[in-house]
Amino acid sequence: MNPNQVLGEENPFEAMHARFDLAANKLGLDQGLYRILRTPDRELTVAIPIVMDDGSIEVFTGYRVQHSLARGPAKGGIRFDKNVTLDEVRALAAWMTWKCAVVNVPFGGGKGGVVCDPTKLSMGELERITRRYTASILDIIGPDRDVPAPDMGTAPQVMAWIMDTYSMHVRQASTAVVTGKPVGLGGSLGRIEATGRGLMLCTREALKVMELDPAQCTAAVQGAGNVGQVTASYLDGMNIKVQAISDITGALVNEKGLDVKAVREHLARFRTLEGYDEGDRLSNAELLEMPVDILVPAATENVITSRNAENIKAKLLVEGANGPVTAAADRILENNNVFVVPDILANAGGVTVSYFEWVQDRMGYFWGQEEVNERLEGIMVRAFNDVVDMAKRFEVSNRIAAYLLGIDRVAKITKMRGVYA
Ligand code: NAD
């Protein structure tokens, strides 16, 4: 068994399946379709040998999983993290399938990962890993096949290297092979902020449903990466008092509200919250249990489990990370009437603007920031309302409603396409 393998409640693939089974059952999904949609379409594991800066050779492991290609090319990020496992990538790929269907963009679901610690690699090592990984998965990616994007541990520069490696192999500049690229290299305006912007829009819509005034609300954000930082800024911009933000080193807390701009300036300079001296320090576990109105887990999976769900005090949970809540914790949050905006809806702003980027690359014509933001708002608000309506119609949680919506859309298309033999 892989030593990284996680069993039980915290295995993300099992967590995905637990929700999938519940939703499939509610939908009365045909047994054949159930079997098709439960199984990833394709999984590739590659060895990535790299000459390190000191001249030694290391071999890293990389994965790319395409869960479904029914609605279009696979779409999903690439994660560089030391804890990446195949089951995690499988779960993330499936979540991408449902997410793309929830926001109704014409993509299937995929995900990639490389088992490495990007914080311990030089830029040269990072570039060599990215290029070798891209070359190894080259046959299954492409603008009409599978379009990667950033995820934990990868940023626009990594996307630029993927675009360049792919383009060198196909002998033409192919910007649409990957999204989340730097603006100027086929990237879209608004992509960096898109996931956080989508989270802000979901927060705004949820507060309306809950009849809460943003200016009277407090929030805590776990994670100070792309998603966490941008979300904290947008919440601050809505006059919500952001009392805490964290990174892997722990949480920074100020009951009077953090100066989010100053925290971000510190992060831009030092890449860590350590050394920022305004406010108190708590652990990541303590941040989750703070008495705030809004909690945004935006770091990694399995942070809310059956062990701590009972202690969550927030009324509204907006999931920036993928899979931050386990299936066992779902039931506890539901019993405690926590309004959950599930990951496959809440963080779908990123894939939505990735879709815009892919469209713009293929047209060779680029939109202004306002056009991107307006289109994003239209899609996110519609998806939010679709999920809330579905939850009412089927008398289920928002999470299961989002699965119902996504699975139903993918199942209909899969049925229409039929089984090729
Ligand atoms: P990132 O690498 O930019 O930032 C991750 C942040 O989480 C960092 O502050 C890091 O220190 C912190 N962190 C990592 N492990 C942690 C742990 N165990 N406990 C506490 N903090 C930890 O990543 P990101 O792009 O912001 O992605 C964060 C989450 O959002 C991931 O689950 C990712 O799948 C999801 N997501 C990202 C996007 C996107 O557009 N980037 C889109 C949708 C979903």
Residues whose N, C-alpha, C, O or C-beta is under 5 A from the ligand:
A	BS01	NAD	P150 D151 M152 G153 T195 G223 A224 G225 N226 V227 G228 S246 D247 I248 N284 A298 A299 T300 G320 A321 N322 N347 G350
